[in-house]
Every structure is written in C-alpha cells, then in structure tokens.
Amino acid sequence: MVTARLGHPHLGLGVGLRSVHYPHILKEHPEVDWFEIISENYMDSQGRPRYVLEQIAERYPIVMHGVSLSIGSTDPLNHEYLHKLKTLGASVHAHWISDHLCWTGVAGRNTHDLLPVPLTEETLRHVVDRIRVVQDVLERPFVLENPSSYVTFACSEMPEWEFISRMAEEADCGLLLDVNNVYVSSVNHDFDPIEYVENVPHERIVQCHLAGHTNCGTHLIDTHDGHVIDPVWELYRRAHQLTGGMSTLLEWDARIPEFPVVHAEVLKAKQHISDELESPQGTPRPEAAKRSHAEDDVDNHISEPVVPHPAVLVAAEVE
C-alpha cells in the first residue's frame, strides 16, 4: 500500500501544465492524476492563464512549483513575492508549494537561473532559517527540490545529499527528489547517484520529478526537452522502493510534443514500480544507473551542444 508522505496525499502520476496544451486539456479532459504549475506563470496574471488554470483546478489536484524564491540568496526574502504565492496557493487549493535549493539573483537582480549554493555549515544555517520564515508566511506545506548543477564550490564541506537531509530535518520541510537532477549532477561532478538516492530521508520525500536532459559530451544539461533515459528510470525505481511510493511528475519544457506523448512518458513509471520488475534483493540494477558517459553519448546525443537552462525556458512561458 502506498503511504502518504508527511501526511500529504499521494497524488499519483502527473504532468507539468504548459500553455501549449491548454486546448487539449480543456476539450478532452484527459485522465491525468494531477498537474503541477510554474508559480510565476500565474501569480501576476489575471488574464487567460488564470482563467484556464481555474477551470483546470476545478477538475484536477494542483501543486505549485516556483523558480524565483531564491532561498539560498543573501538578499532579504521577498515578502511581496511570498504573499503572492500564498494568495495563488489559496486560489487553486494547492496541495503544497515547492521551489529549489538555489539562489537566483543578488542585489535585487534576477538571473533567471537556478544557481548552486556552497554546501557549508554556514549556508545550512542560513537556508534553514529562511525556510522557517517561508513556511510561517505561506501557511501551506513547503517542499524544496535538489537542483541540477554544473559547478561546485571549493569551500563545500559535505555532499549534497547530506546537506539536503540535514536541511529537511532541521527546517521540518518536505523534499522534492528530482532523480533526473541527481543523475545530471552525478555525471557533471562524478559521484554515485545511487548513493545519493539511498542517503536522503525517504520519509520526507513528498514528490518526485522525472525529465529528459541533454548530453553535451563533457557534461549534461537539465533541459527537460525529451524522453527520460534508462539510468534515470533506474534511479526512480530505487527511490520508489525506498519511499514506498510518492507523487510523481514529468517535466517537459522545450521541444514540447502533443499532450498524449507527454502523458504517455510519465505513465511509463508504472512499469518501473511493478512487482514483477523488482529484483530478488529489492535493489536496482546499478550497472544501468552507473553506465559510462560514452554509452550516454550514443543514447542521448544531439548536434547542438549549447542549450538554455530550463529556468530560462519556463520564464518564456508567461503570457
């Protein structure tokens, strides 16, 4: 039996709501378990996006996912932004509100990118204190996602999985485990993605993200522009075993296909969590999750190595 995470409901298998799919969703009412919205695409809009969202929220559970909270910044928290999040959450009855462990700007300037934080004791205290303030303001469950990253800090004092584990416990918040981000970062920084998934507090994982990424030869970029690859599915399968089940969402933010293609991709999760695919020891096939970069090049090669980060892509979604 699938258990609720931190008392929050298990929503099943959902997809990210994107404007290109509005006509299909409003006309066909597809059998989707739930939708996740990019908070910034709706919090300042009273036009068509909000009109469509309100119709969809009448039929489907909604979760909010932000890209501008900047929980790791040294700038003061933006309380105007937080109150807009709170108002939107109440309007769509959001089950929870999430964002990323990152910073997005400094001195009031937004880079529209999800920038990594130094993994130090000082940063941990700073982030935990800010999470507590955010939770007090929102008065709604708050969840943070592990980001993909492309650089590390020489001053970091712990691996990312230790940082987010301690952060979640000390701030008493939920986690959004993005297994594609784990895989992307593991290739970029040469760590074991299975070790990461096995060493986070599974009882605090409220939600999981799946997505495609771009292989640039020397590194991976989290572009959300294609199908989920096998090693990421293996990490998802292991995470499902360890958590007992979690709300799962597919992100697809560039080169977006027709809605049935996106929906079919997240439905593949069913075959990875079925009993007949579990190994006798209840463990994943690590050779798939750890396979070489050369094999990834064959499976995920594209001809254009320079691609935008998904935080830039979702900013363009605003109507």
GUTIMAR-533978 format. One record per residue: x, y, z of N, C-alpha, C, CB in turn; residue in one letter. Coordinates in steps of 0.1 Angstrom, whole numbers, padded with zeros to 4 digits, always signed. Glycine has a CB too. Layout:
XYZXYZXYZXYZA/...
This chain:
+0008-0012+0000+0000+0000+0000+0009+0012+0000-0010+0000+0012M/+0005+0022-0008+0013+0035-0009+0009+0043+0003+0010+0042-0023V/+0019+0049+0009+0017+0057+0021+0018+0072+0018+0027+0053+0032T/+0011+0080+0025+0012+0094+0024+0026+0099+0029+0001+0102+0031A/+0031+0109+0023+0044+0115+0027+0042+0127+0036+0052+0118+0015R/+0046+0126+0048+0045+0137+0058+0030+0140+0060+0053+0149+0054L/+0021+0131+0058+0007+0134+0059+0001+0140+0047+0005+0143+0070G/+0009+0142+0036+0004+0148+0024-0001+0137+0015+0015+0156+0016H/-0011+0139+0007-0017+0128-0002-0007+0124-0013-0030+0133-0008P/-0009+0111-0016-0002+0106-0028-0010+0109-0040+0001+0090-0026H/-0006+0117-0049-0014+0122-0060-0013+0113-0072-0010+0136-0063L/-0004+0104-0073-0003+0096-0084+0007+0101-0094-0016+0094-0091G/+0004+0100-0108+0013+0104-0118+0007+0116-0125+0015+0092-0128L/+0015+0127-0126+0010+0139-0131+0020+0145-0141+0008+0149-0121G/+0016+0156-0148+0025+0163-0157+0025+0178-0154+0020+0160-0172V/+0035+0185-0159+0035+0199-0158+0026+0206-0167+0050+0204-0160G/+0018+0216-0162+0008+0223-0170+0016+0233-0179-0003+0229-0162L/+0014+0232-0192+0021+0242-0201+0010+0247-0211+0032+0235-0209R/+0011+0260-0215+0001+0267-0222-0002+0260-0236+0004+0281-0224S/+0008+0254-0242+0006+0248-0255-0004+0237-0254+0019+0242-0260V/-0007+0231-0242-0016+0220-0240-0030+0225-0235-0010+0210-0231H/-0032+0238-0233-0045+0243-0228-0056+0237-0237-0045+0258-0228Y/-0056+0239-0250-0068+0235-0258-0071+0220-0256-0066+0238-0272P/-0061+0212-0256-0063+0197-0255-0069+0194-0241-0050+0190-0257H/-0064+0200-0231-0069+0197-0217-0083+0202-0215-0060+0203-0207I/-0086+0214-0220-0100+0219-0218-0110+0211-0226-0100+0234-0222L/-0106+0206-0238-0115+0199-0247-0117+0184-0243-0111+0200-0261K/-0105+0178-0240-0105+0163-0239-0106+0159-0224-0093+0158-0245E/-0103+0167-0215-0103+0164-0200-0095+0150-0198-0117+0162-0195H/-0083+0150-0202-0075+0137-0201-0075+0131-0187-0061+0139-0207P/-0073+0118-0187-0072+0111-0174-0058+0112-0168-0076+0096-0176E/-0056+0124-0163-0043+0127-0156-0046+0128-0142-0037+0141-0162V/-0037+0123-0133-0039+0123-0119-0039+0137-0113-0030+0114-0112D/-0029+0146-0118-0027+0159-0112-0018+0167-0121-0022+0158-0098W/-0018+0180-0119-0010+0190-0126-0001+0198-0117-0018+0199-0135F/+0011+0201-0121+0020+0210-0114+0021+0223-0123+0034+0203-0112E/+0020+0234-0117+0021+0247-0124+0034+0254-0120+0009+0256-0121I/+0040+0261-0129+0051+0271-0126+0044+0283-0119+0059+0274-0138I/+0047+0285-0107+0040+0296-0099+0041+0309-0106+0046+0297-0085S/+0053+0313-0111+0055+0326-0116+0047+0328-0129+0069+0328-0119E/+0042+0318-0136+0034+0319-0148+0020+0324-0145+0033+0306-0155N/+0016+0324-0132+0002+0326-0128+0000+0337-0117-0005+0314-0124Y/+0010+0339-0109+0008+0347-0097+0006+0362-0100+0020+0346-0088M/+0010+0367-0112+0008+0381-0116-0002+0382-0127+0021+0387-0120D/-0009+0371-0131-0018+0372-0142-0032+0371-0138-0014+0361-0152S/-0041+0379-0144-0055+0378-0142-0062+0376-0155-0061+0391-0135Q/-0054+0372-0166-0059+0370-0179-0062+0356-0182-0050+0376-0189G/-0059+0352-0195-0063+0339-0199-0056+0328-0191-0059+0337-0214R/-0043+0329-0188-0037+0318-0180-0044+0315-0167-0022+0322-0177P/-0048+0326-0159-0056+0323-0147-0069+0317-0150-0057+0336-0139R/-0076+0322-0160-0089+0317-0164-0088+0302-0167-0095+0325-0176Y/-0078+0298-0175-0077+0284-0178-0073+0276-0165-0066+0282-0189V/-0064+0281-0157-0060+0274-0145-0072+0272-0136-0049+0282-0138L/-0080+0282-0134-0092+0280-0125-0101+0269-0130-0099+0293-0124E/-0102+0268-0144-0111+0257-0149-0104+0243-0146-0113+0259-0164Q/-0091+0243-0148-0084+0230-0146-0084+0226-0131-0069+0231-0151I/-0082+0236-0123-0082+0234-0108-0095+0228-0103-0078+0246-0101A/-0106+0231-0110-0119+0225-0106-0120+0210-0108-0130+0232-0114E/-0111+0205-0117-0112+0191-0121-0100+0183-0116-0112+0189-0136R/-0088+0189-0114-0076+0182-0111-0069+0188-0098-0067+0182-0123Y/-0062+0179-0090-0054+0185-0080-0042+0193-0086-0048+0173-0071P/-0038+0204-0079-0028+0213-0083-0017+0214-0073-0034+0227-0086I/-0005+0214-0078+0007+0216-0069+0015+0228-0076+0017+0204-0068V/+0020+0237-0068+0027+0248-0073+0042+0246-0072+0023+0261-0065M/+0050+0250-0082+0064+0248-0083+0070+0261-0088+0068+0237-0093H/+0079+0267-0080+0085+0280-0083+0099+0280-0087+0083+0289-0071G/+0104+0291-0093+0117+0292-0098+0124+0305-0093+0118+0290-0113V/+0117+0312-0085+0123+0326-0081+0123+0329-0066+0115+0336-0088S/+0121+0319-0058+0121+0321-0043+0135+0325-0039+0117+0309-0036L/+0146+0319-0044+0160+0323-0041+0162+0320-0026+0163+0337-0045S/+0159+0308-0022+0161+0305-0008+0175+0306-0003+0155+0291-0005I/+0185+0305-0012+0199+0305-0008+0206+0318-0010+0207+0295-0016G/+0198+0328-0014+0204+0342-0016+0207+0349-0003+0195+0350-0025S/+0217+0358-0004+0219+0367+0008+0210+0379+0008+0234+0371+0008T/+0203+0381-0003+0193+0392-0003+0182+0388+0007+0187+0394-0017D/+0175+0398+0013+0163+0395+0022+0153+0388+0014+0158+0408+0028P/+0145+0380+0021+0134+0373+0014+0124+0383+0009+0127+0363+0024L/+0118+0381-0003+0109+0390-0009+0095+0387-0004+0110+0389-0025N/+0090+0395+0006+0077+0391+0012+0066+0395+0003+0076+0399+0025H/+0067+0404-0007+0057+0406-0016+0055+0394-0025+0060+0418-0025E/+0066+0388-0029+0066+0375-0037+0059+0364-0029+0080+0371-0041Y/+0063+0363-0016+0057+0352-0008+0042+0354-0006+0064+0353+0006L/+0037+0366-0004+0023+0368-0003+0015+0365-0016+0020+0383+0002H/+0022+0368-0027+0016+0364-0040+0015+0349-0041+0024+0370-0052K/+0025+0342-0037+0025+0327-0037+0014+0322-0028+0038+0322-0032L/+0012+0328-0016+0002+0324-0007-0012+0326-0013+0003+0332+0006K/-0014+0337-0019-0027+0340-0025-0030+0331-0036-0027+0355-0030T/-0021+0328-0045-0023+0318-0056-0025+0304-0050-0011+0318-0065L/-0018+0300-0040-0020+0287-0034-0034+0286-0029-0010+0285-0023G/-0039+0296-0022-0053+0295-0017-0063+0295-0028-0056+0307-0008A/-0060+0302-0039-0070+0303-0051-0071+0289-0057-0065+0313-0061S/-0060+0282-0059-0061+0269-0066-0061+0257-0057-0049+0268-0076V/-0061+0260-0044-0061+0249-0033-0049+0240-0035-0074+0241-0034H/-0038+0246-0037-0025+0239-0039-0022+0229-0028-0013+0248-0041A/-0019+0217-0031-0016+0207-0021-0003+0210-0014-0015+0193-0027H/+0007+0216-0021+0019+0221-0015+0025+0230-0025+0029+0209-0011W/+0035+0238-0020+0043+0248-0028+0057+0244-0027+0040+0262-0023I/+0064+0243-0039+0078+0239-0039+0086+0249-0046+0079+0225-0046S/+0099+0248-0044+0109+0256-0051+0122+0248-0050+0111+0271-0045D/+0133+0255-0053+0146+0248-0055+0156+0253-0044+0152+0250-0069H/+0165+0244-0040+0176+0247-0032+0186+0254-0040+0183+0235-0024L/+0186+0268-0041+0194+0275-0050+0193+0290-0047+0190+0273-0065C/+0201+0298-0054+0198+0313-0054+0197+0317-0068+0210+0320-0047W/+0188+0327-0071+0185+0331-0084+0190+0346-0088+0171+0330-0087T/+0195+0352-0078+0200+0366-0080+0206+0372-0068+0188+0374-0086G/+0210+0385-0070+0216+0392-0059+0214+0407-0061+0231+0389-0057V/+0214+0414-0050+0211+0429-0051+0199+0432-0059+0224+0436-0057A/+0189+0424-0057+0176+0426-0064+0175+0423-0078+0173+0441-0062G/+0186+0417-0084+0186+0414-0098+0184+0399-0100+0200+0418-0105R/+0174+0395-0108+0171+0381-0111+0179+0376-0123+0156+0379-0112N/+0187+0365-0121+0194+0359-0132+0186+0350-0141+0206+0352-0127T/+0174+0346-0136+0165+0336-0142+0173+0323-0144+0160+0341-0156H/+0181+0320-0135+0188+0307-0135+0188+0301-0120+0202+0308-0140D/+0190+0288-0119+0190+0282-0106+0204+0279-0102+0181+0269-0106L/+0210+0288-0094+0224+0288-0092+0227+0280-0079+0230+0302-0090L/+0238+0272-0079+0241+0263-0067+0246+0271-0055+0251+0253-0071P/+0244+0265-0043+0248+0271-0031+0261+0264-0026+0237+0271-0020V/+0270+0270-0019+0281+0263-0012+0275+0254-0001+0292+0273-0007P/+0280+0242-0001+0274+0232+0009+0282+0233+0021+0274+0218+0003L/+0280+0243+0029+0287+0245+0042+0278+0246+0054+0296+0258+0041T/+0283+0246+0066+0275+0247+0078+0269+0261+0078+0284+0245+0090E/+0276+0271+0074+0271+0285+0074+0259+0286+0064+0282+0295+0070E/+0260+0280+0052+0249+0280+0043+0237+0273+0049+0253+0274+0030T/+0240+0261+0055+0229+0253+0060+0221+0261+0071+0235+0240+0067L/+0227+0268+0080+0220+0276+0090+0212+0287+0083+0230+0282+0100R/+0218+0293+0073+0211+0304+0066+0199+0299+0059+0221+0310+0056H/+0200+0288+0052+0188+0283+0044+0177+0278+0054+0193+0271+0035V/+0181+0271+0064+0171+0266+0074+0163+0277+0080+0178+0258+0085V/+0170+0288+0084+0163+0300+0090+0153+0305+0080+0173+0310+0094D/+0157+0306+0067+0148+0312+0057+0137+0303+0054+0156+0315+0044R/+0139+0290+0054+0128+0281+0052+0117+0282+0063+0133+0266+0052I/+0121+0284+0075+0112+0285+0086+0103+0298+0084+0119+0286+0099R/+0109+0309+0079+0102+0321+0077+0092+0319+0065+0111+0333+0073V/+0096+0312+0054+0088+0309+0043+0076+0301+0047+0095+0302+0032V/+0078+0291+0055+0067+0282+0060+0057+0290+0068+0072+0270+0068Q/+0062+0299+0077+0053+0307+0085+0044+0316+0077+0061+0315+0095D/+0050+0322+0066+0042+0331+0057+0032+0323+0049+0052+0339+0048V/+0037+0313+0043+0028+0305+0033+0016+0298+0040+0036+0295+0025L/+0018+0294+0052+0008+0286+0059+0003+0275+0051-0003+0295+0064E/+0012+0268+0043+0008+0257+0034+0021+0249+0033+0004+0262+0020R/+0020+0236+0031+0031+0227+0031+0042+0232+0021+0028+0213+0027P/+0054+0232+0025+0065+0238+0016+0075+0227+0014+0072+0250+0023F/+0080+0226+0001+0088+0215-0003+0100+0220-0011+0080+0204-0011V/+0112+0215-0009+0124+0220-0017+0130+0209-0025+0134+0226-0007L/+0134+0213-0037+0139+0203-0047+0154+0204-0048+0133+0206-0061E/+0161+0193-0049+0175+0193-0052+0177+0197-0067+0181+0178-0050N/+0186+0207-0069+0188+0212-0082+0198+0204-0090+0193+0227-0082P/+0198+0206-0104+0209+0201-0112+0220+0212-0110+0205+0199-0127S/+0233+0208-0112+0243+0218-0111+0255+0215-0120+0249+0219-0096S/+0263+0225-0123+0273+0224-0133+0287+0228-0128+0269+0232-0145Y/+0287+0235-0116+0299+0238-0109+0298+0235-0095+0303+0253-0111V/+0309+0233-0088+0309+0231-0073+0318+0242-0067+0313+0217-0070T/+0316+0243-0053+0324+0253-0046+0336+0246-0039+0316+0260-0036F/+0348+0251-0040+0359+0245-0033+0357+0245-0018+0372+0253-0036A/+0349+0254-0013+0347+0256+0002+0336+0246+0007+0343+0270+0005C/+0329+0238-0001+0319+0229+0003+0324+0219+0013+0312+0222-0008S/+0317+0216+0024+0321+0208+0035+0314+0194+0035+0319+0215+0047E/+0304+0192+0027+0296+0180+0027+0290+0177+0014+0285+0180+0038M/+0287+0164+0011+0280+0161-0001+0266+0166-0001+0280+0146-0004P/+0260+0168-0013+0247+0175-0014+0236+0166-0006+0243+0176-0028E/+0237+0153-0007+0226+0145+0000+0227+0147+0015+0228+0130-0004W/+0239+0149+0020+0239+0152+0035+0233+0166+0038+0254+0151+0040E/+0236+0176+0029+0231+0189+0031+0216+0189+0031+0237+0199+0020F/+0210+0183+0021+0195+0184+0020+0188+0175+0030+0190+0180+0006I/+0195+0165+0035+0190+0157+0046+0189+0165+0059+0198+0144+0048S/+0200+0171+0062+0200+0179+0074+0191+0191+0073+0215+0184+0077R/+0191+0197+0061+0182+0209+0059+0167+0205+0062+0183+0214+0045M/+0163+0194+0056+0149+0189+0057+0145+0186+0072+0146+0177+0049A/+0154+0180+0079+0152+0176+0093+0151+0189+0102+0163+0167+0098E/+0161+0198+0100+0162+0209+0109+0151+0220+0106+0176+0216+0107E/+0147+0221+0093+0137+0231+0090+0123+0224+0090+0140+0236+0076A/+0123+0211+0091+0110+0204+0092+0102+0206+0079+0102+0207+0104D/+0108+0205+0067+0101+0207+0055+0102+0194+0047+0108+0218+0047C/+0094+0193+0036+0094+0182+0027+0105+0183+0016+0081+0180+0020G/+0108+0172+0009+0117+0172-0002+0110+0168-0015+0129+0163+0001L/+0114+0175-0026+0111+0171-0039+0123+0165-0045+0105+0183-0048L/+0123+0152-0047+0135+0145-0052+0134+0144-0067+0136+0130-0046L/+0143+0152-0074+0143+0152-0089+0154+0142-0092+0146+0166-0095D/+0150+0130-0097+0160+0119-0100+0168+0123-0112+0153+0106-0101V/+0162+0130-0122+0170+0135-0133+0181+0144-0129+0161+0141-0144N/+0178+0153-0120+0188+0162-0115+0199+0155-0108+0182+0173-0105N/+0195+0145-0100+0206+0137-0093+0215+0131-0104+0199+0125-0085V/+0209+0125-0114+0217+0119-0125+0226+0129-0132+0209+0111-0135Y/+0220+0140-0136+0228+0151-0143+0240+0155-0134+0219+0163-0146V/+0237+0158-0122+0248+0163-0113+0258+0152-0110+0242+0168-0100S/+0254+0140-0110+0263+0129-0107+0273+0127-0119+0256+0115-0105S/+0269+0129-0131+0278+0129-0142+0287+0141-0142+0270+0128-0156V/+0281+0153-0140+0289+0165-0140+0299+0166-0129+0280+0177-0139N/+0296+0159-0117+0305+0161-0106+0311+0147-0102+0298+0167-0094H/+0309+0137-0109+0315+0124-0107+0312+0118-0093+0330+0125-0109D/+0299+0117-0089+0296+0109-0077+0286+0099-0081+0290+0119-0067F/+0283+0090-0071+0274+0078-0074+0260+0083-0071+0278+0067-0064D/+0251+0083-0082+0237+0087-0080+0229+0078-0071+0231+0088-0093P/+0233+0065-0071+0225+0056-0062+0228+0059-0047+0229+0041-0065I/+0241+0062-0044+0244+0066-0031+0236+0078-0026+0259+0069-0029E/+0234+0088-0035+0226+0100-0033+0212+0096-0029+0226+0109-0045Y/+0206+0088-0037+0191+0084-0035+0190+0076-0023+0186+0076-0047V/+0200+0068-0019+0199+0059-0008+0201+0066+0005+0208+0047-0009E/+0207+0079+0005+0211+0085+0017+0204+0099+0020+0226+0088+0016N/+0192+0100+0014+0183+0111+0018+0172+0106+0026+0177+0118+0005V/+0165+0114+0034+0154+0110+0043+0142+0106+0035+0151+0120+0054P/+0140+0094+0033+0129+0089+0024+0115+0093+0029+0130+0074+0022H/+0114+0094+0042+0101+0097+0048+0097+0112+0045+0101+0094+0063E/+0107+0120+0041+0104+0134+0038+0102+0137+0023+0115+0142+0044R/+0104+0127+0015+0102+0129+0000+0087+0129-0003+0110+0118-0008I/+0082+0140-0005+0068+0142-0008+0065+0140-0023+0063+0156-0004V/+0075+0143-0032+0072+0144-0046+0085+0140-0053+0067+0157-0051Q/+0083+0135-0066+0095+0131-0074+0093+0138-0088+0096+0116-0075C/+0104+0143-0094+0104+0148-0107+0111+0138-0116+0110+0162-0108H/+0106+0137-0128+0113+0130-0139+0114+0140-0151+0105+0117-0144L/+0124+0138-0159+0126+0147-0171+0137+0141-0180+0130+0161-0166A/+0138+0147-0192+0149+0144-0200+0160+0154-0199+0144+0143-0215G/+0171+0151-0204+0182+0161-0204+0191+0160-0217+0192+0158-0191H/+0200+0169-0218+0208+0170-0230+0223+0166-0227+0208+0184-0236T/+0228+0157-0235+0242+0153-0233+0251+0161-0242+0244+0138-0236N/+0260+0169-0236+0269+0178-0244+0283+0172-0245+0270+0191-0237C/+0284+0159-0242+0297+0152-0244+0305+0153-0231+0305+0159-0255G/+0309+0165-0227+0317+0167-0215+0308+0168-0202+0326+0178-0216T/+0296+0171-0204+0287+0174-0193+0272+0172-0198+0289+0188-0187H/+0263+0171-0188+0249+0171-0191+0242+0183-0187+0242+0158-0184L/+0231+0187-0194+0223+0199-0190+0209+0195-0189+0225+0210-0201I/+0203+0200-0178+0189+0196-0174+0179+0205-0182+0187+0198-0159D/+0177+0200-0195+0169+0208-0204+0154+0205-0205+0174+0207-0218T/+0150+0194-0199+0136+0190-0200+0130+0190-0214+0127+0199-0191H/+0138+0184-0223+0133+0186-0237+0132+0172-0244+0143+0194-0245D/+0131+0161-0237+0130+0148-0243+0126+0137-0234+0143+0145-0250G/+0127+0125-0238+0123+0114-0230+0133+0111-0219+0122+0101-0239H/+0128+0104-0209+0136+0100-0197+0144+0088-0201+0127+0096-0185V/+0157+0089-0198+0166+0078-0202+0167+0067-0191+0181+0083-0205I/+0172+0055-0195+0171+0044-0187+0178+0045-0173+0178+0032-0194D/+0190+0051-0172+0196+0053-0159+0187+0061-0149+0209+0059-0160P/+0180+0071-0155+0171+0079-0146+0159+0071-0142+0166+0092-0154V/+0154+0063-0151+0143+0054-0146+0148+0044-0135+0138+0046-0158W/+0160+0040-0136+0165+0031-0126+0166+0038-0112+0179+0025-0130E/+0170+0050-0112+0171+0058-0100+0156+0060-0095+0177+0072-0102L/+0147+0063-0103+0133+0064-0099+0128+0051-0093+0124+0068-0111Y/+0131+0040-0099+0127+0027-0094+0132+0025-0080+0131+0016-0103R/+0145+0028-0078+0151+0026-0065+0144+0036-0054+0166+0029-0065R/+0142+0048-0058+0136+0058-0049+0122+0053-0046+0135+0072-0056A/+0115+0048-0055+0101+0043-0052+0102+0031-0042+0094+0038-0065H/+0111+0022-0044+0113+0011-0034+0116+0017-0020+0124+0002-0038Q/+0124+0027-0019+0128+0032-0006+0117+0040+0001+0141+0040-0008L/+0109+0047-0007+0099+0056-0001+0086+0049+0001+0097+0068-0010T/+0083+0038-0007+0070+0032-0006+0060+0039-0016+0065+0031+0008G/+0065+0048-0024+0056+0055-0033+0055+0070-0030+0042+0049-0033G/+0055+0078-0041+0055+0092-0039+0048+0098-0051+0069+0098-0037M/+0042+0110-0050+0036+0117-0061+0047+0119-0071+0030+0130-0057S/+0044+0116-0084+0055+0116-0094+0050+0125-0106+0058+0102-0099T/+0059+0134-0111+0056+0143-0121+0066+0143-0132+0054+0157-0116L/+0062+0144-0145+0071+0145-0156+0071+0160-0160+0066+0136-0168L/+0084+0165-0162+0086+0179-0167+0090+0178-0182+0097+0186-0158E/+0084+0186-0190+0088+0187-0204+0086+0201-0208+0080+0177-0213W/+0097+0209-0210+0096+0223-0211+0102+0229-0224+0104+0230-0200D/+0108+0221-0232+0113+0226-0245+0110+0215-0256+0128+0230-0244A/+0109+0219-0268+0105+0210-0279+0093+0201-0274+0117+0201-0283R/+0083+0208-0269+0072+0201-0262+0063+0194-0273+0063+0211-0254I/+0061+0181-0271+0053+0174-0281+0038+0175-0277+0057+0159-0282P/+0029+0168-0285+0015+0168-0281+0013+0162-0268+0007+0160-0292E/+0002+0166-0261-0001+0162-0248-0001+0147-0246-0014+0167-0243F/-0007+0139-0255-0006+0124-0252+0008+0118-0252-0014+0117-0263P/+0017+0125-0258+0031+0120-0258+0037+0122-0244+0040+0126-0269V/+0035+0134-0239+0039+0138-0225+0033+0129-0215+0037+0153-0222V/+0020+0127-0216+0013+0119-0206+0018+0104-0207-0002+0119-0209H/+0020+0099-0219+0025+0085-0220+0038+0083-0214+0025+0081-0235A/+0047+0094-0214+0060+0093-0208+0059+0091-0193+0068+0105-0211E/+0051+0098-0186+0050+0096-0172+0043+0083-0168+0043+0108-0165V/+0034+0078-0177+0028+0066-0174+0038+0054-0175+0016+0064-0184L/+0049+0056-0181+0060+0046-0181+0064+0042-0167+0072+0050-0190K/+0062+0052-0158+0066+0049-0144+0059+0036-0138+0062+0061-0135A/+0047+0033-0143+0040+0021-0138+0048+0009-0140+0027+0020-0145K/+0055+0007-0151+0063-0005-0154+0075-0006-0145+0067-0006-0169Q/+0080+0006-0140+0092+0006-0132+0089+0004-0117+0100+0019-0134H/+0077+0005-0114+0073+0002-0099+0065-0010-0098+0066+0014-0094I/+0063-0018-0108+0056-0030-0107+0064-0041-0100+0051-0035-0121S/+0057-0050-0093+0063-0061-0086+0072-0070-0094+0053-0069-0078D/+0067-0072-0106+0075-0082-0115+0088-0077-0120+0066-0086-0126E/+0091-0064-0119+0103-0058-0123+0113-0057-0112+0101-0045-0130L/+0109-0059-0099+0118-0058-0088+0128-0070-0088+0110-0057-0075E/+0140-0067-0085+0150-0078-0084+0148-0086-0071+0164-0072-0084S/+0153-0098-0070+0151-0106-0058+0155-0100-0045+0158-0119-0059P/+0165-0092-0046+0170-0085-0034+0164-0071-0032+0186-0083-0035Q/+0155-0067-0041+0148-0054-0039+0157-0043-0042+0142-0053-0026G/+0167-0045-0051+0177-0034-0054+0177-0032-0069+0191-0037-0049T/+0181-0020-0073+0181-0017-0087+0193-0023-0094+0181-0002-0090P/+0193-0023-0107+0205-0028-0114+0215-0016-0115+0201-0033-0129R/+0225-0016-0107+0234-0004-0106+0242-0002-0119+0243-0006-0094P/+0244-0012-0127+0252-0010-0139+0245-0001-0148+0255-0024-0145E/+0231-0001-0148+0224+0008-0157+0225+0023-0152+0209+0005-0157A/+0224+0025-0139+0225+0039-0133+0239+0044-0134+0220+0039-0119A/+0249+0035-0134+0263+0039-0134+0270+0038-0148+0270+0032-0124K/+0262+0035-0158+0268+0032-0171+0277+0044-0176+0258+0028-0181R/+0286+0041-0185+0296+0051-0189+0290+0063-0197+0306+0044-0198S/+0298+0073-0197+0294+0085-0204+0294+0082-0219+0304+0097-0201H/+0302+0073-0224+0302+0070-0238+0289+0064-0242+0314+0060-0241A/+0283+0055-0233+0270+0049-0236+0259+0060-0237+0267+0039-0226E/+0260+0070-0227+0251+0081-0227+0252+0089-0240+0253+0090-0216D/+0264+0090-0245+0266+0098-0258+0258+0091-0269+0280+0099-0262D/+0258+0078-0270+0251+0071-0280+0236+0073-0279+0254+0056-0280V/+0231+0072-0266+0216+0072-0264+0210+0086-0265+0213+0066-0250D/+0218+0096-0261+0212+0109-0259+0220+0120-0266+0212+0113-0244N/+0226+0117-0277+0234+0126-0285+0225+0136-0292+0244+0119-0295H/+0229+0149-0292+0223+0159-0301+0234+0167-0307+0213+0168-0293I/+0230+0174-0318+0241+0181-0326+0243+0195-0321+0237+0181-0340S/+0234+0201-0313+0236+0214-0308+0239+0214-0293+0223+0223-0310E/+0252+0216-0289+0256+0215-0276+0252+0226-0267+0271+0213-0275P/+0249+0238-0273+0246+0250-0265+0231+0251-0263+0252+0263-0271V/+0226+0249-0251+0212+0250-0249+0209+0258-0237+0206+0235-0248V/+0197+0264-0236+0194+0272-0224+0190+0263-0212+0182+0281-0227P/+0191+0268-0200+0187+0262-0188+0172+0262-0187+0194+0268-0175H/+0165+0252-0181+0151+0252-0181+0145+0264-0173+0146+0240-0174P/+0152+0270-0164+0147+0282-0157+0144+0293-0167+0156+0286-0146A/+0153+0294-0177+0151+0304-0188+0139+0300-0196+0163+0305-0197V/+0137+0287-0199+0126+0282-0207+0113+0285-0201+0128+0267-0210L/+0112+0283-0188+0099+0285-0182+0095+0299-0180+0098+0278-0168V/+0105+0308-0180+0103+0322-0179+0095+0327-0192+0115+0330-0177A/+0099+0321-0203+0092+0324-0216+0078+0319-0217+0100+0318-0227A/+0074+0311-0207+0060+0306-0207+0050+0316-0204+0060+0294-0198E/+0054+0326-0197+0044+0336-0192+0037+0343-0203+0051+0347-0183V/+0024+0344-0202+0016+0351-0213+0010+0364-0208+0004+0342-0217E/
